[in-house]
Structure formats: C-alpha cells, structure tokens
Amino acid sequence: MEIVREVDALKARRATWPGPVGLVPTMGYLHEGHVELVRRARAENATVVVSIFVNPTQFGPSEDYGRYPRAFERDCAMLEAAGTDAVFSPAPAAMYPETFSSWVVVEGVTSRLEGASRPGHFRGVATVCNKLFNIVNPTRAYFGQKDAQQVAVIQRMVRDLNMNLDIVVVPTVREADGLAMSSRNSYLSAEHRAAAPVLYRALTVARAMRREGRDANAIRLKMAEVVRAEPLAVLDYVSIVNPSTFEETESLNGPSLAVLAVRFGATRLIDNMRLDE
Amino acid sequence: MEIVREVDALKARRATWPGPVGLVPTMGYLHEGHVELVRRARAENATVVVSIFVNPTQFGPSEDYGRYPRAFERDCAMLEAAGTDAVFSPAPAAMYPETFSSWVVVEGVTSRLEGASRPGHFRGVATVCNKLFNIVNPTRAYFGQKDAQQVAVIQRMVRDLNMNLDIVVVPTVREADGLAMSSRNSYLSAEHRAAAPVLYRALTVARAMRREGRDANAIRLKMAEVVRAEPLAVLDYVSIVNPSTFEETESLNGPSLAVLAVRFGATRLIDNMRLDE
C-alpha cells in the first residue's frame, strides 16, 4: 500500500493504475463503517484509493476541527488489511493554498437540517469532494448512507456539474445495539454511549409505524417522543424527507427517509432510515 | 465536422476521439477572434471541439440573453473551414434541467469591475465552463485575452478545483482601427462603431505612458480623459490591475493590465492591454 501526500504526485500515480478505480473519501479515525466502504470498493475495482483528509472547510468556527480525532498509523494498518492500494493524505495547505477562493455551492438540498444546523458545512463538503474527484479521477466513489444529506448533496453536484464518476451508497454499519458507526462516537462518555442507541430506536419505531400505515406527522411526533424519553438526549431535529431533495414530505407513498440529529452533551449524532424499504 | 446536441452523446463520442483534445468554448455568432482560437487549437491538438452555447446563467435579468445574436449555420460553416472536428451545441434545458442547483463560485478575482458591474455573471461563467470541461474532458481549453477577467476567473477555478486541463490564452484580435473583435460589436450603430476605437486609443496611450515611466494614477486619469473626449462614449470603469488577482495595482514594476469598460448607447464594450510587455 502506497501513501501519497502531494496532489501532483497522486495525479502522476493515477495515470499508472489499472482501472476501474474506486475512491473512498474519509476524514480518518476509521471504523467498521469505513472498512465496509473499502470492502465494497475492493470488490468492484482494480485499484482502491482511500483519502484521509480532515477537511477544515466543512467545520464551522465553533465546531471540532482542531480536536477531531486522528489516528493515521492505525488507519493505515486497517486500510492495508482491507486491501487498499493507495492512501492519499494531503496537508491542508496542499488542498487550500493561501490564494484558494473557489467553492462549489449546492442549493436546495442543503437548505435544511444539517445545512441549517451547520452553515457552510456542505459548501466545504462539496468543494473538497469536487477537488478529490478531480485529483483521483475515480470510476466510482463510495459514501455511507449514514450521512444521507451529504450523499444527496454529492449526487446533486455530480449530476449538475456533469462529473465523470458513479456515486455508490453503502448501507450504514451499526454496533450490536443499533448505534450507527461514527468517528464522533469516540467523544461519548460511558453514560452518553449507553443512551445513544435512542436514535436507532426512534428510527425503528418510525419504520414500524410506516408499515402500519401511520402518517408522516404521527411518525415525527412519535420519534420526538422516543428521543425525549431519554434523559441524556437533546433532540436537535427530526424530519421525514424526500431522500433526493431533502424537502419535508407529507406523502409516504414515494421514497421517504426518516432523519434525526440528537445531542449528548457536546456531541451531536445523526442517523437515518428509509421508511419505504 | 459532426454536430452533437446531447451531453451523453458528447461523452460517448469523446471516448472515441484521438487526443490531445482542444476545446474552444463560445456563445456563437463567431468572428475572427473565435477563428483565431480555433486555429490555435487546431495547431496544438489531434481533435478540436467548439462549443456553441448562449449560457443563460451568465446574463443578468436586465441583460441581453434573449436578443444575444445567433447565427448557427454561419458559425458552423466558419468552424468547418477552420478545421473543427466537432461542434457541441446543447439546448439550455440539457445543460440546466429544472432540478439544477449547483454552482461554482470564485471569490476575490470576481469582486471588482465586470464582477461588480454584472452581479452573478462570473458565477454563470465559472459554472458553465466547469460543466463543459467535465463533459468534453479537454486536454486544453482556449480563451481570448479580450475577456481578461474571465480568463483570470477560469484559471483560478481550474487551479483551486484541481481540474485536469490547461488553459491557453490567445491574444486579442482587432479590427484595422484597433477595435477588439466582439459579438456585441454587431449592436453598434454606424456612429457608435466609428467612436468605438476610443477603447484601443486609451489603452495604447496607457502603454506609452507606462514606457515613459509614468505612475498608475496618472495613467488612469489620462485613460479616462481620452474616453471622455469622445462625445458618444460613456465611461463605465478604467482600472490598472494585477492580471491574476484583478486587484487594483499602484506598482507598475510587476505584471499590470490596463482594463476599461465603455458604453455606447445600450452597448457596453470592454478591452484591456498588458502594460509590462
């Protein structure tokens, strides 16, 4: 497994790799969810590239960029074991030199929920993914369903800007108690960790209600009730959306996705589940 | 010469063309300036693609999108004579379907002059060029020096987003009296056409003053004086800028570009000249 630090070096190496090429973009501090993305990429491509880059432009000024967990050596060992061919891990100044001033802005799908809670977040996500796609030129890029709104933003960008790759969405990997894998789970105290499966419980209740034919409003109210019954949880939002547009949906006949964000102390977790599957 | 209307068809054809591929993006109603771009592309590439697309997103609501001149048959005849291999001319709805909501925004270099006079203009230019670069995947794209700020915006975007092509800038082609070739020259009345070379006169005076060692402020004042001496001309702006950043420059020791915009009735013309060459 080779480790590449410079943009030009990655482009030069790319020209020598057999295709198709699968890219797994990550911010490092990898867990089983990331490994699942790599496994899927490994099964579908001749070359697998994983990027490890804690992207400063997707963190708000009051967010956790500085303290975002990092474990590069451990990450590389996990990636090598999972069959990764190359790790691209540039320095922030290589991705954002001082003169940097171009942004990819996706409107509409970014206006609510994570976009509203985290101003500028999706501008940073879209911009860094656009750059990574141009640098690596992958046949496919792999994203986890856990960050469902991010997936919708990236798919919108790729379609709108006619980018030449396929976006592959991989199901969320969960702990035994249902908690979705996330690098931010490492922030949780033991008490908060024990309370955190409330997100999954609220989602499974939502799906059961959908199957019983209950309407969107009843489901939203019940999800909020489930979260509020957990004393350590503070509900940020609960919503049932069209998974492509992230507009609130009242009809449950078409594609519908239940999403929620919950705080445990300073740690904010998100999760989602399709209701129509 | 083949004519391609659909995005997917262009991508499919692209896969069959020998490289390197040169792209000349245009809005049609071609003149000798465009033909010069095609000649340069022809000399440097195995395949030459010209796009003809009057891009609605770079026109302001009060601008001339609807009445922008169009002459597709004549354009194709000129392009075939100049050795073009393929023309890409998509419908507006093919480039901007109803769900379209992603934009490339270049800050800094767009804040003054054309960017200030035409809000949203460079967002539209950057976005459509980003799309065309992804669709055509050219080795090189050719732009005229006449639209100097546009060139700076595109170069900034390509660098910031790590796009995989070279931007080639081709010197401005002028009429015998110095007027820079522009599709908008066709709007000029006979009287305005006779007055229009005042832009070139102001620029040549600026260059002569630079060679005499005069300072930037004296040159700006003199350029404005030259334009105001023409009764049919209304000065929009005159500026001496760093050609990469488009910030006003006081020092004439480094790269410097004199730029101006002048109105003749409803028609607005721009031109520029390097002072340090």
Interface residues (C-beta under 8 A of the other chain):
Chain A: V7 K11 T99 F100 S101 S102 W103 V104 V105 V106 E107 G108 V109 A126 T127 N130 K131 N134 I135 N137 R156 M157 R159 D160 L161 N162 M163 N164 T245
Chain B: V7 K11 T99 F100 S101 S102 W103 V104 V105 V106 E107 G108 V109 A126 T127 N130 K131 N134 I135 N137 R156 M157 R159 D160 L161 N162 M163 N164 T245
